[in-house]
Structure formats: C-alpha cells, structure tokens
C-alpha cells in the first residue's frame, strides 16, 4: 500500500499510471509503480492480479 503523503492512485483506478515509480529500469523498458502496476515503455501494463492492459499510445 502507498505510504506517500498524498496517496498514489490504486491499480484499479483509471489514473493508475500516475503512481510513483519505485523501481525504474528504462534500459529494460519497464518500471514498477507504487501501486504494484508494472508499466512498459510501449505503454502496456501488467496489473497486480495478472491482467494485462494493451499498449495505448495516443494516435
């Protein structure tokens, strides 16, 4: 759970990508957010429950 002064959005929240990065690995193309969401540089996501979110780059 997020322990920041202003809590990060949850993994179920539509703005979940706004959570703080707790482990960033840009050389590998992914970052782990405070809400346990794993985001990749192609904008895809892996949610804590194992569901995936397809890449969603703006066109």
HTML snippet that shows the backbone in 3Dmol.js (N, CA, C, O; Angstrom):
<script src="https://3Dmol.org/build/3Dmol-min.js"></script>
<div id="view" style="width:600px;height:400px;position:relative"></div>
<script>
const pdb = `
ATOM      1  N   UNK A   1       0.839  -1.178   0.000  1.00  0.00           N
ATOM      2  CA  UNK A   1       0.000   0.000   0.000  1.00  0.00           C
ATOM      3  C   UNK A   1       0.880   1.236   0.000  1.00  0.00           C
ATOM      4  O   UNK A   1       1.967   1.242   0.579  1.00  0.00           O
ATOM      5  N   UNK A   2       0.408   2.265  -0.644  1.00  0.00           N
ATOM      6  CA  UNK A   2       1.143   3.511  -0.777  1.00  0.00           C
ATOM      7  C   UNK A   2       1.244   4.221   0.573  1.00  0.00           C
ATOM      8  O   UNK A   2       0.259   4.336   1.302  1.00  0.00           O
ATOM      9  N   UNK A   3       2.432   4.688   0.888  1.00  0.00           N
ATOM     10  CA  UNK A   3       2.642   5.405   2.149  1.00  0.00           C
ATOM     11  C   UNK A   3       3.058   6.849   1.921  1.00  0.00           C
ATOM     12  O   UNK A   3       3.609   7.490   2.816  1.00  0.00           O
ATOM     13  N   UNK A   4       2.795   7.361   0.726  1.00  0.00           N
ATOM     14  CA  UNK A   4       3.123   8.751   0.442  1.00  0.00           C
ATOM     15  C   UNK A   4       2.138   9.675   1.140  1.00  0.00           C
ATOM     16  O   UNK A   4       1.031   9.266   1.492  1.00  0.00           O
ATOM     17  N   UNK A   5       2.552  10.933   1.340  1.00  0.00           N
ATOM     18  CA  UNK A   5       1.686  11.919   1.981  1.00  0.00           C
ATOM     19  C   UNK A   5       0.386  12.073   1.211  1.00  0.00           C
ATOM     20  O   UNK A   5      -0.688  12.089   1.812  1.00  0.00           O
ATOM     21  N   UNK A   6       0.463  12.184  -0.091  1.00  0.00           N
ATOM     22  CA  UNK A   6      -0.728  12.150  -0.935  1.00  0.00           C
ATOM     23  C   UNK A   6      -0.727  10.779  -1.606  1.00  0.00           C
ATOM     24  O   UNK A   6       0.108  10.523  -2.473  1.00  0.00           O
ATOM     25  N   UNK A   7      -1.654   9.887  -1.220  1.00  0.00           N
ATOM     26  CA  UNK A   7      -1.625   8.510  -1.720  1.00  0.00           C
ATOM     27  C   UNK A   7      -1.679   8.408  -3.243  1.00  0.00           C
ATOM     28  O   UNK A   7      -2.355   9.193  -3.907  1.00  0.00           O
ATOM     29  N   UNK A   8      -0.966   7.442  -3.773  1.00  0.00           N
ATOM     30  CA  UNK A   8      -0.981   7.177  -5.213  1.00  0.00           C
ATOM     31  C   UNK A   8      -2.302   6.537  -5.604  1.00  0.00           C
ATOM     32  O   UNK A   8      -2.971   5.925  -4.772  1.00  0.00           O
ATOM     33  N   UNK A   9      -2.683   6.680  -6.883  1.00  0.00           N
ATOM     34  CA  UNK A   9      -3.890   6.010  -7.356  1.00  0.00           C
ATOM     35  C   UNK A   9      -3.741   4.493  -7.230  1.00  0.00           C
ATOM     36  O   UNK A   9      -2.638   3.962  -7.357  1.00  0.00           O
ATOM     37  N   UNK A  10      -4.833   3.813  -6.984  1.00  0.00           N
ATOM     38  CA  UNK A  10      -4.796   2.358  -6.869  1.00  0.00           C
ATOM     39  C   UNK A  10      -4.613   1.718  -8.240  1.00  0.00           C
ATOM     40  O   UNK A  10      -4.730   2.393  -9.263  1.00  0.00           O
ATOM     41  N   UNK A  11      -4.331   0.442  -8.263  1.00  0.00           N
ATOM     42  CA  UNK A  11      -4.156  -0.288  -9.515  1.00  0.00           C
ATOM     43  C   UNK A  11      -5.453  -0.365 -10.307  1.00  0.00           C
ATOM     44  O   UNK A  11      -5.418  -0.545 -11.524  1.00  0.00           O
ATOM     45  N   UNK A  12      -6.597  -0.233  -9.643  1.00  0.00           N
ATOM     46  CA  UNK A  12      -7.886  -0.296 -10.317  1.00  0.00           C
ATOM     47  C   UNK A  12      -8.336   1.069 -10.829  1.00  0.00           C
ATOM     48  O   UNK A  12      -9.289   1.158 -11.603  1.00  0.00           O
ATOM     49  N   UNK A  13      -7.668   2.112 -10.411  1.00  0.00           N
ATOM     50  CA  UNK A  13      -8.044   3.475 -10.783  1.00  0.00           C
ATOM     51  C   UNK A  13      -7.696   3.763 -12.245  1.00  0.00           C
ATOM     52  O   UNK A  13      -6.682   3.274 -12.741  1.00  0.00           O
ATOM     53  N   UNK A  14      -8.524   4.552 -12.942  1.00  0.00           N
ATOM     54  CA  UNK A  14      -8.211   4.898 -14.335  1.00  0.00           C
ATOM     55  C   UNK A  14      -6.902   5.673 -14.481  1.00  0.00           C
ATOM     56  O   UNK A  14      -6.273   5.624 -15.538  1.00  0.00           O
ATOM     57  N   UNK A  15      -6.485   6.386 -13.438  1.00  0.00           N
ATOM     58  CA  UNK A  15      -5.241   7.147 -13.496  1.00  0.00           C
ATOM     59  C   UNK A  15      -4.084   6.430 -12.797  1.00  0.00           C
ATOM     60  O   UNK A  15      -3.185   7.073 -12.257  1.00  0.00           O
ATOM     61  N   UNK A  16      -4.114   5.102 -12.810  1.00  0.00           N
ATOM     62  CA  UNK A  16      -3.111   4.282 -12.114  1.00  0.00           C
ATOM     63  C   UNK A  16      -1.684   4.576 -12.546  1.00  0.00           C
ATOM     64  O   UNK A  16      -0.756   4.361 -11.767  1.00  0.00           O
ATOM     65  N   UNK A  17      -1.481   5.068 -13.779  1.00  0.00           N
ATOM     66  CA  UNK A  17      -0.133   5.369 -14.261  1.00  0.00           C
ATOM     67  C   UNK A  17       0.478   6.576 -13.563  1.00  0.00           C
ATOM     68  O   UNK A  17       1.667   6.848 -13.734  1.00  0.00           O
ATOM     69  N   UNK A  18      -0.306   7.298 -12.785  1.00  0.00           N
ATOM     70  CA  UNK A  18       0.181   8.450 -12.055  1.00  0.00           C
ATOM     71  C   UNK A  18       0.858   8.108 -10.744  1.00  0.00           C
ATOM     72  O   UNK A  18       1.332   9.002 -10.043  1.00  0.00           O
ATOM     73  N   UNK A  19       0.912   6.841 -10.403  1.00  0.00           N
ATOM     74  CA  UNK A  19       1.573   6.414  -9.161  1.00  0.00           C
ATOM     75  C   UNK A  19       3.085   6.613  -9.272  1.00  0.00           C
ATOM     76  O   UNK A  19       3.639   6.650 -10.371  1.00  0.00           O
ATOM     77  N   UNK A  20       3.727   6.738  -8.141  1.00  0.00           N
ATOM     78  CA  UNK A  20       5.179   6.949  -8.093  1.00  0.00           C
ATOM     79  C   UNK A  20       5.933   5.690  -8.528  1.00  0.00           C
ATOM     80  O   UNK A  20       5.512   4.569  -8.243  1.00  0.00           O
ATOM     81  N   UNK A  21       7.037   5.894  -9.213  1.00  0.00           N
ATOM     82  CA  UNK A  21       7.907   4.787  -9.629  1.00  0.00           C
ATOM     83  C   UNK A  21       8.737   4.353  -8.426  1.00  0.00           C
ATOM     84  O   UNK A  21       9.393   5.179  -7.792  1.00  0.00           O
ATOM     85  N   UNK A  22       8.709   3.052  -8.107  1.00  0.00           N
ATOM     86  CA  UNK A  22       9.521   2.536  -7.011  1.00  0.00           C
ATOM     87  C   UNK A  22      10.731   1.763  -7.524  1.00  0.00           C
ATOM     88  O   UNK A  22      11.715   1.599  -6.803  1.00  0.00           O
ATOM     89  N   UNK A  23      10.662   1.291  -8.756  1.00  0.00           N
ATOM     90  CA  UNK A  23      11.800   0.602  -9.384  1.00  0.00           C
ATOM     91  C   UNK A  23      11.737   0.874 -10.880  1.00  0.00           C
ATOM     92  O   UNK A  23      10.873   0.348 -11.582  1.00  0.00           O
ATOM     93  N   UNK A  24      12.656   1.695 -11.359  1.00  0.00           N
ATOM     94  CA  UNK A  24      12.684   2.017 -12.778  1.00  0.00           C
ATOM     95  C   UNK A  24      13.839   1.331 -13.474  1.00  0.00           C
ATOM     96  O   UNK A  24      14.975   1.383 -13.003  1.00  0.00           O
ATOM     97  N   UNK A  25      13.556   0.693 -14.589  1.00  0.00           N
ATOM     98  CA  UNK A  25      14.585   0.019 -15.385  1.00  0.00           C
ATOM     99  C   UNK A  25      14.404   0.409 -16.850  1.00  0.00           C
ATOM    100  O   UNK A  25      14.010  -0.423 -17.667  1.00  0.00           O
ATOM    101  N   UNK A  26      14.691   1.673 -17.189  1.00  0.00           N
ATOM    102  CA  UNK A  26      14.498   2.122 -18.569  1.00  0.00           C
ATOM    103  C   UNK A  26      15.359   1.355 -19.570  1.00  0.00           C
ATOM    104  O   UNK A  26      14.989   1.224 -20.737  1.00  0.00           O
ATOM    105  N   UNK A  27      16.495   0.853 -19.120  1.00  0.00           N
ATOM    106  CA  UNK A  27      17.344   0.071 -20.029  1.00  0.00           C
ATOM    107  C   UNK A  27      16.692  -1.245 -20.421  1.00  0.00           C
ATOM    108  O   UNK A  27      17.046  -1.837 -21.441  1.00  0.00           O
ATOM    109  N   UNK A  28      15.743  -1.705 -19.619  1.00  0.00           N
ATOM    110  CA  UNK A  28      14.989  -2.927 -19.917  1.00  0.00           C
ATOM    111  C   UNK A  28      13.583  -2.614 -20.408  1.00  0.00           C
ATOM    112  O   UNK A  28      12.863  -3.508 -20.852  1.00  0.00           O
ATOM    113  N   UNK A  29      13.192  -1.341 -20.327  1.00  0.00           N
ATOM    114  CA  UNK A  29      11.905  -0.926 -20.870  1.00  0.00           C
ATOM    115  C   UNK A  29      10.716  -1.082 -19.942  1.00  0.00           C
ATOM    116  O   UNK A  29       9.585  -1.182 -20.419  1.00  0.00           O
ATOM    117  N   UNK A  30      10.931  -1.108 -18.617  1.00  0.00           N
ATOM    118  CA  UNK A  30       9.801  -1.240 -17.699  1.00  0.00           C
ATOM    119  C   UNK A  30      10.065  -0.511 -16.392  1.00  0.00           C
ATOM    120  O   UNK A  30      11.206  -0.215 -16.035  1.00  0.00           O
ATOM    121  N   UNK A  31       8.963  -0.229 -15.683  1.00  0.00           N
ATOM    122  CA  UNK A  31       9.025   0.394 -14.362  1.00  0.00           C
ATOM    123  C   UNK A  31       7.935  -0.207 -13.489  1.00  0.00           C
ATOM    124  O   UNK A  31       6.853  -0.549 -13.965  1.00  0.00           O
ATOM    125  N   UNK A  32       8.241  -0.330 -12.203  1.00  0.00           N
ATOM    126  CA  UNK A  32       7.271  -0.801 -11.219  1.00  0.00           C
ATOM    127  C   UNK A  32       6.777   0.410 -10.449  1.00  0.00           C
ATOM    128  O   UNK A  32       7.567   1.198  -9.928  1.00  0.00           O
ATOM    129  N   UNK A  33       5.460   0.546 -10.384  1.00  0.00           N
ATOM    130  CA  UNK A  33       4.862   1.677  -9.686  1.00  0.00           C
ATOM    131  C   UNK A  33       4.510   1.316  -8.259  1.00  0.00           C
ATOM    132  O   UNK A  33       4.445   0.138  -7.905  1.00  0.00           O
ATOM    133  N   UNK A  34       4.284   2.328  -7.441  1.00  0.00           N
ATOM    134  CA  UNK A  34       3.951   2.168  -6.028  1.00  0.00           C
ATOM    135  C   UNK A  34       2.689   1.319  -5.827  1.00  0.00           C
ATOM    136  O   UNK A  34       2.549   0.656  -4.799  1.00  0.00           O
ATOM    137  N   UNK A  35       1.781   1.335  -6.792  1.00  0.00           N
ATOM    138  CA  UNK A  35       0.535   0.577  -6.686  1.00  0.00           C
ATOM    139  C   UNK A  35       0.676  -0.844  -7.241  1.00  0.00           C
ATOM    140  O   UNK A  35      -0.329  -1.518  -7.469  1.00  0.00           O
ATOM    141  N   UNK A  36       1.896  -1.298  -7.455  1.00  0.00           N
ATOM    142  CA  UNK A  36       2.228  -2.648  -7.920  1.00  0.00           C
ATOM    143  C   UNK A  36       1.896  -2.894  -9.383  1.00  0.00           C
ATOM    144  O   UNK A  36       1.832  -4.045  -9.815  1.00  0.00           O
ATOM    145  N   UNK A  37       1.683  -1.829 -10.154  1.00  0.00           N
ATOM    146  CA  UNK A  37       1.467  -1.953 -11.596  1.00  0.00           C
ATOM    147  C   UNK A  37       2.834  -1.907 -12.270  1.00  0.00           C
ATOM    148  O   UNK A  37       3.669  -1.062 -11.951  1.00  0.00           O
ATOM    149  N   UNK A  38       3.046  -2.824 -13.202  1.00  0.00           N
ATOM    150  CA  UNK A  38       4.275  -2.863 -13.992  1.00  0.00           C
ATOM    151  C   UNK A  38       3.948  -2.243 -15.341  1.00  0.00           C
ATOM    152  O   UNK A  38       3.100  -2.754 -16.072  1.00  0.00           O
ATOM    153  N   UNK A  39       4.621  -1.135 -15.676  1.00  0.00           N
ATOM    154  CA  UNK A  39       4.364  -0.491 -16.957  1.00  0.00           C
ATOM    155  C   UNK A  39       5.572  -0.679 -17.861  1.00  0.00           C
ATOM    156  O   UNK A  39       6.713  -0.719 -17.400  1.00  0.00           O
ATOM    157  N   UNK A  40       5.301  -0.794 -19.152  1.00  0.00           N
ATOM    158  CA  UNK A  40       6.387  -0.965 -20.113  1.00  0.00           C
ATOM    159  C   UNK A  40       6.477   0.265 -21.002  1.00  0.00           C
ATOM    160  O   UNK A  40       5.539   1.058 -21.085  1.00  0.00           O
ATOM    161  N   UNK A  41       7.611   0.410 -21.661  1.00  0.00           N
ATOM    162  CA  UNK A  41       7.830   1.594 -22.484  1.00  0.00           C
ATOM    163  C   UNK A  41       6.873   1.681 -23.662  1.00  0.00           C
ATOM    164  O   UNK A  41       6.708   2.760 -24.230  1.00  0.00           O
ATOM    165  N   UNK A  42       6.243   0.586 -24.044  1.00  0.00           N
ATOM    166  CA  UNK A  42       5.262   0.638 -25.136  1.00  0.00           C
ATOM    167  C   UNK A  42       3.871   1.007 -24.633  1.00  0.00           C
ATOM    168  O   UNK A  42       2.902   0.935 -25.387  1.00  0.00           O
ATOM    169  N   UNK A  43       3.763   1.403 -23.362  1.00  0.00           N
ATOM    170  CA  UNK A  43       2.555   1.827 -22.652  1.00  0.00           C
ATOM    171  C   UNK A  43       1.633   0.674 -22.279  1.00  0.00           C
ATOM    172  O   UNK A  43       0.497   0.910 -21.867  1.00  0.00           O
ATOM    173  N   UNK A  44       2.087  -0.547 -22.411  1.00  0.00           N
ATOM    174  CA  UNK A  44       1.328  -1.691 -21.908  1.00  0.00           C
ATOM    175  C   UNK A  44       1.509  -1.790 -20.399  1.00  0.00           C
ATOM    176  O   UNK A  44       2.450  -1.229 -19.838  1.00  0.00           O
ATOM    177  N   UNK A  45       0.601  -2.506 -19.751  1.00  0.00           N
ATOM    178  CA  UNK A  45       0.659  -2.634 -18.298  1.00  0.00           C
ATOM    179  C   UNK A  45       0.360  -4.058 -17.865  1.00  0.00           C
ATOM    180  O   UNK A  45      -0.397  -4.780 -18.514  1.00  0.00           O
ATOM    181  N   UNK A  46       0.968  -4.442 -16.761  1.00  0.00           N
ATOM    182  CA  UNK A  46       0.657  -5.699 -16.093  1.00  0.00           C
ATOM    183  C   UNK A  46       0.150  -5.325 -14.716  1.00  0.00           C
ATOM    184  O   UNK A  46       0.879  -4.738 -13.917  1.00  0.00           O
ATOM    185  N   UNK A  47      -1.113  -5.666 -14.435  1.00  0.00           N
ATOM    186  CA  UNK A  47      -1.731  -5.316 -13.169  1.00  0.00           C
ATOM    187  C   UNK A  47      -1.388  -6.349 -12.107  1.00  0.00           C
ATOM    188  O   UNK A  47      -1.023  -7.476 -12.444  1.00  0.00           O
ATOM    189  N   UNK A  48      -1.496  -5.991 -10.834  1.00  0.00           N
ATOM    190  CA  UNK A  48      -1.106  -6.899  -9.747  1.00  0.00           C
ATOM    191  C   UNK A  48      -1.844  -8.238  -9.759  1.00  0.00           C
ATOM    192  O   UNK A  48      -1.307  -9.239  -9.286  1.00  0.00           O
ATOM    193  N   UNK A  49      -3.059  -8.268 -10.290  1.00  0.00           N
ATOM    194  CA  UNK A  49      -3.825  -9.521 -10.311  1.00  0.00           C
ATOM    195  C   UNK A  49      -3.529 -10.377 -11.538  1.00  0.00           C
ATOM    196  O   UNK A  49      -4.157 -11.417 -11.737  1.00  0.00           O
ATOM    197  N   UNK A  50      -2.566  -9.938 -12.369  1.00  0.00           N
ATOM    198  CA  UNK A  50      -2.157 -10.717 -13.535  1.00  0.00           C
ATOM    199  C   UNK A  50      -2.822 -10.296 -14.838  1.00  0.00           C
ATOM    200  O   UNK A  50      -2.439 -10.775 -15.905  1.00  0.00           O
ATOM    201  N   UNK A  51      -3.812  -9.409 -14.771  1.00  0.00           N
ATOM    202  CA  UNK A  51      -4.442  -8.925 -16.007  1.00  0.00           C
ATOM    203  C   UNK A  51      -3.473  -8.020 -16.745  1.00  0.00           C
ATOM    204  O   UNK A  51      -2.588  -7.415 -16.140  1.00  0.00           O
ATOM    205  N   UNK A  52      -3.647  -7.932 -18.053  1.00  0.00           N
ATOM    206  CA  UNK A  52      -2.816  -7.048 -18.855  1.00  0.00           C
ATOM    207  C   UNK A  52      -3.669  -5.943 -19.455  1.00  0.00           C
ATOM    208  O   UNK A  52      -4.872  -6.099 -19.661  1.00  0.00           O
ATOM    209  N   UNK A  53      -3.021  -4.836 -19.725  1.00  0.00           N
ATOM    210  CA  UNK A  53      -3.648  -3.706 -20.425  1.00  0.00           C
ATOM    211  C   UNK A  53      -2.813  -3.507 -21.680  1.00  0.00           C
ATOM    212  O   UNK A  53      -1.600  -3.312 -21.611  1.00  0.00           O
ATOM    213  N   UNK A  54      -3.474  -3.560 -22.817  1.00  0.00           N
ATOM    214  CA  UNK A  54      -2.780  -3.410 -24.092  1.00  0.00           C
ATOM    215  C   UNK A  54      -2.155  -2.019 -24.210  1.00  0.00           C
ATOM    216  O   UNK A  54      -2.646  -1.063 -23.609  1.00  0.00           O
ATOM    217  N   UNK A  55      -1.080  -1.905 -24.979  1.00  0.00           N
ATOM    218  CA  UNK A  55      -0.483  -0.578 -25.201  1.00  0.00           C
ATOM    219  C   UNK A  55      -1.546   0.401 -25.682  1.00  0.00           C
ATOM    220  O   UNK A  55      -2.428   0.051 -26.466  1.00  0.00           O
ATOM    221  N   UNK A  56      -1.442   1.635 -25.194  1.00  0.00           N
ATOM    222  CA  UNK A  56      -2.457   2.635 -25.526  1.00  0.00           C
ATOM    223  C   UNK A  56      -1.820   3.986 -25.796  1.00  0.00           C
ATOM    224  O   UNK A  56      -2.084   4.970 -25.105  1.00  0.00           O
ATOM    225  N   UNK A  57      -0.989   4.009 -26.800  1.00  0.00           N
ATOM    226  CA  UNK A  57      -0.353   5.268 -27.202  1.00  0.00           C
ATOM    227  C   UNK A  57      -1.365   6.150 -27.917  1.00  0.00           C
ATOM    228  O   UNK A  57      -2.224   5.652 -28.644  1.00  0.00           O
ATOM    229  N   UNK A  58      -1.266   7.459 -27.712  1.00  0.00           N
ATOM    230  CA  UNK A  58      -2.155   8.356 -28.465  1.00  0.00           C
ATOM    231  C   UNK A  58      -1.800   8.336 -29.944  1.00  0.00           C
ATOM    232  O   UNK A  58      -0.635   8.187 -30.312  1.00  0.00           O
ATOM    233  N   UNK A  59      -2.809   8.486 -30.782  1.00  0.00           N
ATOM    234  CA  UNK A  59      -2.566   8.479 -32.235  1.00  0.00           C
ATOM    235  C   UNK A  59      -2.426   9.870 -32.782  1.00  0.00           C
ATOM    236  O   UNK A  59      -2.219  10.044 -33.983  1.00  0.00           O
TER     237      UNK A  59
END
`;
const viewer = $3Dmol.createViewer("view");
viewer.addModel(pdb, "pdb");
viewer.setStyle({}, {cartoon: {color: "spectrum"}});
viewer.zoomTo();
viewer.render();
</script>
